[in-house]
Amino acid sequence: MTDPATLSDVGRREQAKADRRLKIVRAARDLIRETGDTNLSMRMIAQRAEVSIATPYNLFGSKRAVVMAVLEDERDFLHRFNSLKVDNAIDRLFEAHALGTGYFIQDPDFYRPLWKALLDTNGEDNTGLATPERQEQTRAAWRWLLSCAQEEGLLHTGVPVEMLERTLSHLGNGIMLSWAMGTLPTRELLPSASLGYALILSASATPAGKPLLERQISKHREALARSDGV
């Protein structure tokens, strides 16, 4: 039988490790926001977190892993998504997109450099921070949202969800690149993407889905018009 004192020591060590990990993630997040750059040195991160230079390597293994942990630490998306109140799958899709985009709008100084890193393909594996696992997770979520719209009879089933998802993804990545590079104002980020999505999806909408998408088109077109008048 394991000595209770030993278990207690293990618990304290694990808690101390978790505390150091959290300090490192917070330090990296603050540095990204302050510098506008994800290319941080481990020494900078360690100094800000007030830990030894070896600690980030021991806990994360690499600078890229630290930045990925920062990205994950920022998200409570799933909890907020499950709390959405919507009447149909079309509105759920656009509300989910608005929810995700809301993070970027609320803190552009932090998320712009992260998105530059996500879209950067100059790394050793040509994926930046957008690992194949991350890409597939995002794509699967969109395919599910689109499948729900088809199951509810709002989108025609003749167009494969894979094709719809890929088209939306190409549009979304282009818009995010424009925003990350500073050519698209933050106030136009959500309506620009949402309008594009609605226009694409309207081509495969059923009679039941068309009014819902027309409402989205009108809503985001008006938002862009107001933005132009600012």
Stockholm file with secondary structure:
# STOCKHOLM 1.0

chainA/1-230         MTDPATLSDVGRREQAKADRRLKIVRAARDLIRETGDTNLSMRMIAQRAEVSIATPYNLFGSKRAVVMAVLEDERDFLHRFNSLKVDNAIDRLFEAHALGTGYFIQDPDFYRPLWKALLDTNGEDNTGLATPERQEQTRAAWRWLLSCAQEEGLLHTGVPVEMLERTLSHLGNGIMLSWAMGTLPTRELLPSASLGYALILSASATPAGKPLLERQISKHREALARSDGV
#=GR chainA/1-230 SS CCCHHHHHHHHHHHHHHHHHHHHHHHHHHHHHHHHSCSCCCHHHHHHHHTSCTHHHHHHHSSHHHHHHHHHHHTCCHHHHHHTCCCSSHHHHHHHHHHHHHHHHHHCHHHHHHHHHHHHCCCSTTSCTTCCHHHHHHHHHHHHHHHHHHHHTTSBCTTSCHHHHHHHHHHHHHHHHHHHHTTSSCGGGHHHHHHHHHHHHHHTTBCTTTHHHHHHHHHHHHHHHHHHHTC
#=GC SS_cons         CCCHHHHHHHHHHHHHHHHHHHHHHHHHHHHHHHHSCSCCCHHHHHHHHTSCTHHHHHHHSSHHHHHHHHHHHTCCHHHHHHTCCCSSHHHHHHHHHHHHHHHHHHCHHHHHHHHHHHHCCCSTTSCTTCCHHHHHHHHHHHHHHHHHHHHTTSBCTTSCHHHHHHHHHHHHHHHHHHHHTTSSCGGGHHHHHHHHHHHHHHTTBCTTTHHHHHHHHHHHHHHHHHHHTC
//
